[in-house]
Amino acid sequence: MKVLFLFPVFFVLNISAFGKGGKDYFNAKNDSNYIESYYNDLIVRIYSGEKSHSLELGDLNTGYRLQYLPNGYFNMGVGFIYRYFGLSLATKIPFLQNNEFQKGETKRFGLQSYIYTDKFTVDIMTSFSKGYYLENSFQHLNSYTKQLDYQRPDIASAEIGVSVNYIFNNAKFSYKAAFSGNDRQLKNAGSFIGGGSILSYSTKADSAFVPRGINYALFTKSRDVYKSGVLAFNANGGYAYSLVFLRSGIVTLSYIVGAGIQNDRIDGTSGNEVNNWRFSFNQTGRFGIGYRVKRYSARIGIIHSSQYTSLKYNDLGIVNGTDFIQISLAKRISLR
């Protein structure tokens, strides 16, 4: 039901940008000394990228950590961006996929959209993965080597989230210049950012997350946990800055912190179940670098976000994280 709710939200946000009212709401009066707009141009691109959702378990008493990752692969695809609307189609590149014998198979599905307007950034995320491996298994379990990792085809995760943030210095600073290409930043500029988000992470398995071979002096109160979930409501605040180099190049960094309340759900195989509300914390970092030559441009974008869940009444800490990297080549086409 949550997924079905997000699809109309995604549709309304994009369609509203085309109407007169939507245009006035999302558009800003740019300072032409700082931003050159390509609002009416079509951006056509080819790209390659990877996205992964990690599960990190920490023993709060000792600092010992285990991290589960999906078997990653790079996608190759084509797409376009016009005004605020973008559409992309991609498929995985087989020869760039990690060895399935070593790390196992991951099945995944997701819808993800990063919408950049003059005044707002809107992140819509849905991701579903099944099949994980334990990173550096040989350091935790004696029966594994660098050539073979501990595999968990039963671990499944789901991430659903919406984050909306306002760009305060929107007359001089453009997120689009670094991440979508339908603006050009002419001078160095930065902006404070504020907004809110709703995030949901859930992970479950057929048996306990902590492998049996892990030292029994670790995770003494949480070795039976096999299911966890977080529903968080956060207020966001942060800062972003773009540096222009060699006239046509740009580097953008941003960091946003969210704080609020969240509901934690933890289930154990022994029948223990925890469901409570507590303080929430999450963070999102962005890095983008690009360079354009006339109507052509090349760019790299990296986005990392995480939601921290530390249960104070036992020895388990859980960190859910998402990483997204994309490399693209694009051409700008005038439609006037």
TORKOL-4160 file (C-alpha; in steps of 0.2 Angstrom, whole numbers, padded with zeros to 4 digits, m for minus):
336
<pt num="1" X="0000" Y="0000" Z="0000"/>
<pt num="2" X="0014" Y="0012" Z="0004"/>
<pt num="3" X="0022" Y="0009" Z="m0013"/>
<pt num="4" X="0005" Y="0012" Z="m0022"/>
<pt num="5" X="0004" Y="0029" Z="m0012"/>
<pt num="6" X="0020" Y="0035" Z="m0018"/>
<pt num="7" X="0016" Y="0032" Z="m0037"/>
<pt num="8" X="0003" Y="0046" Z="m0037"/>
<pt num="9" X="0013" Y="0057" Z="m0026"/>
<pt num="10" X="0027" Y="0055" Z="m0039"/>
<pt num="11" X="0015" Y="0059" Z="m0053"/>
<pt num="12" X="0007" Y="0074" Z="m0045"/>
<pt num="13" X="0024" Y="0082" Z="m0041"/>
<pt num="14" X="0030" Y="0080" Z="m0059"/>
<pt num="15" X="0014" Y="0086" Z="m0068"/>
<pt num="16" X="0011" Y="0101" Z="m0057"/>
<pt num="17" X="0028" Y="0108" Z="m0063"/>
<pt num="18" X="0020" Y="0110" Z="m0081"/>
<pt num="19" X="0005" Y="0120" Z="m0075"/>
<pt num="20" X="0005" Y="0139" Z="m0073"/>
<pt num="21" X="0003" Y="0138" Z="m0054"/>
<pt num="22" X="0016" Y="0124" Z="m0053"/>
<pt num="23" X="0028" Y="0134" Z="m0063"/>
<pt num="24" X="0026" Y="0150" Z="m0052"/>
<pt num="25" X="0028" Y="0139" Z="m0036"/>
<pt num="26" X="0044" Y="0129" Z="m0041"/>
<pt num="27" X="0052" Y="0143" Z="m0051"/>
<pt num="28" X="0063" Y="0157" Z="m0044"/>
<pt num="29" X="0069" Y="0173" Z="m0051"/>
<pt num="30" X="0087" Y="0169" Z="m0054"/>
<pt num="31" X="0101" Y="0181" Z="m0053"/>
<pt num="32" X="0108" Y="0180" Z="m0071"/>
<pt num="33" X="0125" Y="0184" Z="m0064"/>
<pt num="34" X="0125" Y="0167" Z="m0055"/>
<pt num="35" X="0114" Y="0156" Z="m0065"/>
<pt num="36" X="0110" Y="0153" Z="m0083"/>
<pt num="37" X="0094" Y="0143" Z="m0086"/>
<pt num="38" X="0090" Y="0130" Z="m0099"/>
<pt num="39" X="0072" Y="0128" Z="m0093"/>
<pt num="40" X="0065" Y="0125" Z="m0110"/>
<pt num="41" X="0079" Y="0114" Z="m0117"/>
<pt num="42" X="0078" Y="0095" Z="m0118"/>
<pt num="43" X="0093" Y="0085" Z="m0110"/>
<pt num="44" X="0096" Y="0068" Z="m0117"/>
<pt num="45" X="0109" Y="0057" Z="m0109"/>
<pt num="46" X="0116" Y="0040" Z="m0107"/>
<pt num="47" X="0122" Y="0034" Z="m0090"/>
<pt num="48" X="0128" Y="0021" Z="m0079"/>
<pt num="49" X="0125" Y="0019" Z="m0060"/>
<pt num="50" X="0124" Y="0008" Z="m0045"/>
<pt num="51" X="0113" Y="0008" Z="m0030"/>
<pt num="52" X="0114" Y="m0002" Z="m0014"/>
<pt num="53" X="0105" Y="m0004" Z="0003"/>
<pt num="54" X="0116" Y="m0010" Z="0017"/>
<pt num="55" X="0112" Y="m0017" Z="0035"/>
<pt num="56" X="0125" Y="m0014" Z="0048"/>
<pt num="57" X="0124" Y="m0022" Z="0065"/>
<pt num="58" X="0134" Y="m0016" Z="0080"/>
<pt num="59" X="0138" Y="m0022" Z="0097"/>
<pt num="60" X="0135" Y="m0007" Z="0108"/>
<pt num="61" X="0146" Y="m0014" Z="0122"/>
<pt num="62" X="0162" Y="m0018" Z="0112"/>
<pt num="63" X="0160" Y="m0008" Z="0096"/>
<pt num="64" X="0161" Y="m0024" Z="0085"/>
<pt num="65" X="0152" Y="m0022" Z="0068"/>
<pt num="66" X="0145" Y="m0034" Z="0055"/>
<pt num="67" X="0139" Y="m0026" Z="0038"/>
<pt num="68" X="0128" Y="m0035" Z="0026"/>
<pt num="69" X="0128" Y="m0029" Z="0008"/>
<pt num="70" X="0118" Y="m0034" Z="m0008"/>
<pt num="71" X="0128" Y="m0041" Z="m0023"/>
<pt num="72" X="0130" Y="m0025" Z="m0033"/>
<pt num="73" X="0130" Y="m0022" Z="m0051"/>
<pt num="74" X="0131" Y="m0007" Z="m0063"/>
<pt num="75" X="0116" Y="m0002" Z="m0074"/>
<pt num="76" X="0118" Y="0006" Z="m0091"/>
<pt num="77" X="0103" Y="0016" Z="m0098"/>
<pt num="78" X="0096" Y="0031" Z="m0108"/>
<pt num="79" X="0085" Y="0045" Z="m0102"/>
<pt num="80" X="0079" Y="0063" Z="m0104"/>
<pt num="81" X="0076" Y="0078" Z="m0093"/>
<pt num="82" X="0064" Y="0091" Z="m0098"/>
<pt num="83" X="0060" Y="0105" Z="m0086"/>
<pt num="84" X="0057" Y="0096" Z="m0069"/>
<pt num="85" X="0052" Y="0079" Z="m0077"/>
<pt num="86" X="0064" Y="0065" Z="m0081"/>
<pt num="87" X="0063" Y="0047" Z="m0087"/>
<pt num="88" X="0076" Y="0034" Z="m0088"/>
<pt num="89" X="0077" Y="0016" Z="m0093"/>
<pt num="90" X="0092" Y="0005" Z="m0089"/>
<pt num="91" X="0097" Y="m0013" Z="m0088"/>
<pt num="92" X="0112" Y="m0021" Z="m0079"/>
<pt num="93" X="0129" Y="m0024" Z="m0086"/>
<pt num="94" X="0133" Y="m0042" Z="m0084"/>
<pt num="95" X="0152" Y="m0041" Z="m0085"/>
<pt num="96" X="0152" Y="m0028" Z="m0072"/>
<pt num="97" X="0143" Y="m0038" Z="m0059"/>
<pt num="98" X="0151" Y="m0046" Z="m0044"/>
<pt num="99" X="0155" Y="m0064" Z="m0044"/>
<pt num="100" X="0139" Y="m0073" Z="m0039"/>
<pt num="101" X="0148" Y="m0088" Z="m0033"/>
<pt num="102" X="0158" Y="m0077" Z="m0021"/>
<pt num="103" X="0144" Y="m0065" Z="m0015"/>
<pt num="104" X="0128" Y="m0074" Z="m0020"/>
<pt num="105" X="0113" Y="m0068" Z="m0030"/>
<pt num="106" X="0103" Y="m0052" Z="m0026"/>
<pt num="107" X="0086" Y="m0049" Z="m0033"/>
<pt num="108" X="0080" Y="m0031" Z="m0033"/>
<pt num="109" X="0067" Y="m0019" Z="m0038"/>
<pt num="110" X="0065" Y="0000" Z="m0035"/>
<pt num="111" X="0059" Y="0017" Z="m0041"/>
<pt num="112" X="0069" Y="0032" Z="m0037"/>
<pt num="113" X="0068" Y="0050" Z="m0042"/>
<pt num="114" X="0078" Y="0065" Z="m0037"/>
<pt num="115" X="0068" Y="0080" Z="m0043"/>
<pt num="116" X="0078" Y="0097" Z="m0043"/>
<pt num="117" X="0068" Y="0113" Z="m0045"/>
<pt num="118" X="0074" Y="0131" Z="m0043"/>
<pt num="119" X="0067" Y="0131" Z="m0025"/>
<pt num="120" X="0065" Y="0113" Z="m0020"/>
<pt num="121" X="0073" Y="0096" Z="m0020"/>
<pt num="122" X="0062" Y="0081" Z="m0019"/>
<pt num="123" X="0069" Y="0064" Z="m0016"/>
<pt num="124" X="0057" Y="0049" Z="m0019"/>
<pt num="125" X="0064" Y="0032" Z="m0015"/>
<pt num="126" X="0058" Y="0014" Z="m0015"/>
<pt num="127" X="0070" Y="0000" Z="m0015"/>
<pt num="128" X="0067" Y="m0019" Z="m0012"/>
<pt num="129" X="0081" Y="m0031" Z="m0012"/>
<pt num="130" X="0083" Y="m0050" Z="m0007"/>
<pt num="131" X="0100" Y="m0059" Z="m0005"/>
<pt num="132" X="0114" Y="m0052" Z="0005"/>
<pt num="133" X="0132" Y="m0057" Z="0009"/>
<pt num="134" X="0143" Y="m0052" Z="0024"/>
<pt num="135" X="0157" Y="m0040" Z="0020"/>
<pt num="136" X="0174" Y="m0047" Z="0024"/>
<pt num="137" X="0167" Y="m0063" Z="0030"/>
<pt num="138" X="0184" Y="m0071" Z="0032"/>
<pt num="139" X="0188" Y="m0058" Z="0046"/>
<pt num="140" X="0172" Y="m0064" Z="0056"/>
<pt num="141" X="0170" Y="m0082" Z="0052"/>
<pt num="142" X="0185" Y="m0094" Z="0051"/>
<pt num="143" X="0177" Y="m0106" Z="0038"/>
<pt num="144" X="0177" Y="m0092" Z="0025"/>
<pt num="145" X="0190" Y="m0084" Z="0014"/>
<pt num="146" X="0193" Y="m0069" Z="0003"/>
<pt num="147" X="0186" Y="m0079" Z="m0012"/>
<pt num="148" X="0170" Y="m0085" Z="m0003"/>
<pt num="149" X="0159" Y="m0074" Z="0008"/>
<pt num="150" X="0145" Y="m0079" Z="0020"/>
<pt num="151" X="0129" Y="m0078" Z="0010"/>
<pt num="152" X="0111" Y="m0074" Z="0016"/>
<pt num="153" X="0099" Y="m0077" Z="0002"/>
<pt num="154" X="0085" Y="m0076" Z="0015"/>
<pt num="155" X="0088" Y="m0058" Z="0020"/>
<pt num="156" X="0076" Y="m0046" Z="0012"/>
<pt num="157" X="0075" Y="m0027" Z="0014"/>
<pt num="158" X="0063" Y="m0013" Z="0009"/>
<pt num="159" X="0066" Y="0006" Z="0009"/>
<pt num="160" X="0052" Y="0019" Z="0006"/>
<pt num="161" X="0054" Y="0037" Z="0009"/>
<pt num="162" X="0050" Y="0055" Z="0003"/>
<pt num="163" X="0061" Y="0070" Z="0007"/>
<pt num="164" X="0057" Y="0088" Z="0003"/>
<pt num="165" X="0069" Y="0102" Z="0006"/>
<pt num="166" X="0069" Y="0121" Z="0002"/>
<pt num="167" X="0084" Y="0130" Z="m0006"/>
<pt num="168" X="0084" Y="0147" Z="0003"/>
<pt num="169" X="0097" Y="0156" Z="m0008"/>
<pt num="170" X="0088" Y="0150" Z="m0024"/>
<pt num="171" X="0092" Y="0166" Z="m0034"/>
<pt num="172" X="0110" Y="0162" Z="m0034"/>
<pt num="173" X="0113" Y="0144" Z="m0030"/>
<pt num="174" X="0107" Y="0129" Z="m0042"/>
<pt num="175" X="0106" Y="0111" Z="m0037"/>
<pt num="176" X="0101" Y="0107" Z="m0055"/>
<pt num="177" X="0118" Y="0114" Z="m0062"/>
<pt num="178" X="0127" Y="0099" Z="m0054"/>
<pt num="179" X="0114" Y="0085" Z="m0054"/>
<pt num="180" X="0102" Y="0087" Z="m0068"/>
<pt num="181" X="0111" Y="0099" Z="m0081"/>
<pt num="182" X="0097" Y="0110" Z="m0085"/>
<pt num="183" X="0105" Y="0125" Z="m0076"/>
<pt num="184" X="0123" Y="0132" Z="m0077"/>
<pt num="185" X="0131" Y="0139" Z="m0062"/>
<pt num="186" X="0141" Y="0154" Z="m0067"/>
<pt num="187" X="0149" Y="0159" Z="m0050"/>
<pt num="188" X="0153" Y="0151" Z="m0034"/>
<pt num="189" X="0138" Y="0151" Z="m0022"/>
<pt num="190" X="0130" Y="0141" Z="m0008"/>
<pt num="191" X="0113" Y="0140" Z="0001"/>
<pt num="192" X="0106" Y="0134" Z="0018"/>
<pt num="193" X="0093" Y="0120" Z="0015"/>
<pt num="194" X="0078" Y="0115" Z="0026"/>
<pt num="195" X="0063" Y="0104" Z="0025"/>
<pt num="196" X="0057" Y="0087" Z="0031"/>
<pt num="197" X="0056" Y="0068" Z="0027"/>
<pt num="198" X="0047" Y="0052" Z="0030"/>
<pt num="199" X="0057" Y="0037" Z="0029"/>
<pt num="200" X="0054" Y="0018" Z="0032"/>
<pt num="201" X="0067" Y="0004" Z="0032"/>
<pt num="202" X="0063" Y="m0014" Z="0036"/>
<pt num="203" X="0074" Y="m0030" Z="0035"/>
<pt num="204" X="0069" Y="m0048" Z="0039"/>
<pt num="205" X="0077" Y="m0065" Z="0037"/>
<pt num="206" X="0072" Y="m0083" Z="0040"/>
<pt num="207" X="0084" Y="m0084" Z="0055"/>
<pt num="208" X="0094" Y="m0073" Z="0066"/>
<pt num="209" X="0105" Y="m0059" Z="0058"/>
<pt num="210" X="0120" Y="m0063" Z="0068"/>
<pt num="211" X="0129" Y="m0079" Z="0061"/>
<pt num="212" X="0131" Y="m0094" Z="0073"/>
<pt num="213" X="0149" Y="m0094" Z="0071"/>
<pt num="214" X="0152" Y="m0077" Z="0079"/>
<pt num="215" X="0160" Y="m0077" Z="0096"/>
<pt num="216" X="0146" Y="m0079" Z="0109"/>
<pt num="217" X="0154" Y="m0065" Z="0120"/>
<pt num="218" X="0147" Y="m0053" Z="0106"/>
<pt num="219" X="0129" Y="m0048" Z="0104"/>
<pt num="220" X="0124" Y="m0057" Z="0120"/>
<pt num="221" X="0107" Y="m0050" Z="0121"/>
<pt num="222" X="0102" Y="m0049" Z="0103"/>
<pt num="223" X="0108" Y="m0065" Z="0094"/>
<pt num="224" X="0090" Y="m0070" Z="0090"/>
<pt num="225" X="0085" Y="m0054" Z="0081"/>
<pt num="226" X="0079" Y="m0058" Z="0064"/>
<pt num="227" X="0068" Y="m0044" Z="0059"/>
<pt num="228" X="0069" Y="m0025" Z="0061"/>
<pt num="229" X="0060" Y="m0010" Z="0055"/>
<pt num="230" X="0060" Y="0009" Z="0057"/>
<pt num="231" X="0047" Y="0022" Z="0053"/>
<pt num="232" X="0054" Y="0040" Z="0055"/>
<pt num="233" X="0048" Y="0058" Z="0054"/>
<pt num="234" X="0062" Y="0070" Z="0053"/>
<pt num="235" X="0064" Y="0089" Z="0051"/>
<pt num="236" X="0079" Y="0093" Z="0040"/>
<pt num="237" X="0093" Y="0106" Z="0039"/>
<pt num="238" X="0109" Y="0108" Z="0030"/>
<pt num="239" X="0120" Y="0117" Z="0018"/>
<pt num="240" X="0126" Y="0115" Z="0000"/>
<pt num="241" X="0140" Y="0124" Z="m0010"/>
<pt num="242" X="0145" Y="0124" Z="m0028"/>
<pt num="243" X="0163" Y="0129" Z="m0034"/>
<pt num="244" X="0165" Y="0134" Z="m0052"/>
<pt num="245" X="0182" Y="0129" Z="m0060"/>
<pt num="246" X="0189" Y="0132" Z="m0078"/>
<pt num="247" X="0173" Y="0142" Z="m0082"/>
<pt num="248" X="0163" Y="0127" Z="m0087"/>
<pt num="249" X="0166" Y="0115" Z="m0073"/>
<pt num="250" X="0157" Y="0113" Z="m0056"/>
<pt num="251" X="0159" Y="0104" Z="m0040"/>
<pt num="252" X="0145" Y="0103" Z="m0028"/>
<pt num="253" X="0144" Y="0097" Z="m0010"/>
<pt num="254" X="0129" Y="0096" Z="0002"/>
<pt num="255" X="0126" Y="0089" Z="0019"/>
<pt num="256" X="0109" Y="0087" Z="0027"/>
<pt num="257" X="0105" Y="0081" Z="0044"/>
<pt num="258" X="0087" Y="0076" Z="0050"/>
<pt num="259" X="0081" Y="0074" Z="0067"/>
<pt num="260" X="0064" Y="0069" Z="0074"/>
<pt num="261" X="0055" Y="0054" Z="0081"/>
<pt num="262" X="0054" Y="0036" Z="0075"/>
<pt num="263" X="0046" Y="0020" Z="0079"/>
<pt num="264" X="0057" Y="0005" Z="0081"/>
<pt num="265" X="0051" Y="m0013" Z="0078"/>
<pt num="266" X="0063" Y="m0028" Z="0083"/>
<pt num="267" X="0058" Y="m0046" Z="0083"/>
<pt num="268" X="0068" Y="m0061" Z="0089"/>
<pt num="269" X="0066" Y="m0079" Z="0086"/>
<pt num="270" X="0063" Y="m0083" Z="0105"/>
<pt num="271" X="0047" Y="m0073" Z="0103"/>
<pt num="272" X="0054" Y="m0056" Z="0110"/>
<pt num="273" X="0046" Y="m0041" Z="0101"/>
<pt num="274" X="0050" Y="m0023" Z="0104"/>
<pt num="275" X="0039" Y="m0008" Z="0097"/>
<pt num="276" X="0043" Y="0009" Z="0104"/>
<pt num="277" X="0045" Y="0027" Z="0099"/>
<pt num="278" X="0062" Y="0036" Z="0102"/>
<pt num="279" X="0073" Y="0050" Z="0095"/>
<pt num="280" X="0077" Y="0049" Z="0077"/>
<pt num="281" X="0093" Y="0054" Z="0067"/>
<pt num="282" X="0097" Y="0052" Z="0049"/>
<pt num="283" X="0110" Y="0061" Z="0037"/>
<pt num="284" X="0111" Y="0063" Z="0018"/>
<pt num="285" X="0127" Y="0068" Z="0009"/>
<pt num="286" X="0128" Y="0073" Z="m0010"/>
<pt num="287" X="0143" Y="0075" Z="m0021"/>
<pt num="288" X="0143" Y="0080" Z="m0039"/>
<pt num="289" X="0156" Y="0085" Z="m0052"/>
<pt num="290" X="0153" Y="0090" Z="m0070"/>
<pt num="291" X="0160" Y="0098" Z="m0085"/>
<pt num="292" X="0152" Y="0105" Z="m0101"/>
<pt num="293" X="0158" Y="0109" Z="m0118"/>
<pt num="294" X="0145" Y="0119" Z="m0128"/>
<pt num="295" X="0130" Y="0108" Z="m0128"/>
<pt num="296" X="0138" Y="0092" Z="m0121"/>
<pt num="297" X="0142" Y="0088" Z="m0103"/>
<pt num="298" X="0149" Y="0074" Z="m0092"/>
<pt num="299" X="0145" Y="0072" Z="m0074"/>
<pt num="300" X="0147" Y="0061" Z="m0059"/>
<pt num="301" X="0134" Y="0061" Z="m0044"/>
<pt num="302" X="0136" Y="0052" Z="m0028"/>
<pt num="303" X="0122" Y="0051" Z="m0014"/>
<pt num="304" X="0124" Y="0043" Z="0003"/>
<pt num="305" X="0110" Y="0042" Z="0016"/>
<pt num="306" X="0108" Y="0033" Z="0032"/>
<pt num="307" X="0096" Y="0030" Z="0046"/>
<pt num="308" X="0103" Y="0026" Z="0063"/>
<pt num="309" X="0094" Y="0015" Z="0075"/>
<pt num="310" X="0102" Y="0012" Z="0092"/>
<pt num="311" X="0092" Y="0002" Z="0105"/>
<pt num="312" X="0097" Y="0008" Z="0122"/>
<pt num="313" X="0090" Y="m0006" Z="0132"/>
<pt num="314" X="0100" Y="m0020" Z="0124"/>
<pt num="315" X="0117" Y="m0022" Z="0115"/>
<pt num="316" X="0112" Y="m0020" Z="0097"/>
<pt num="317" X="0114" Y="m0005" Z="0086"/>
<pt num="318" X="0107" Y="m0005" Z="0068"/>
<pt num="319" X="0112" Y="0007" Z="0054"/>
<pt num="320" X="0102" Y="0006" Z="0038"/>
<pt num="321" X="0111" Y="0015" Z="0023"/>
<pt num="322" X="0108" Y="0018" Z="0005"/>
<pt num="323" X="0122" Y="0023" Z="m0008"/>
<pt num="324" X="0119" Y="0029" Z="m0025"/>
<pt num="325" X="0132" Y="0033" Z="m0039"/>
<pt num="326" X="0129" Y="0039" Z="m0057"/>
<pt num="327" X="0140" Y="0043" Z="m0071"/>
<pt num="328" X="0132" Y="0051" Z="m0086"/>
<pt num="329" X="0135" Y="0059" Z="m0103"/>
<pt num="330" X="0122" Y="0072" Z="m0110"/>
<pt num="331" X="0118" Y="0083" Z="m0124"/>
<pt num="332" X="0106" Y="0098" Z="m0122"/>
<pt num="333" X="0094" Y="0101" Z="m0137"/>
<pt num="334" X="0084" Y="0117" Z="m0139"/>
<pt num="335" X="0066" Y="0115" Z="m0142"/>
<pt num="336" X="0061" Y="0134" Z="m0145"/>
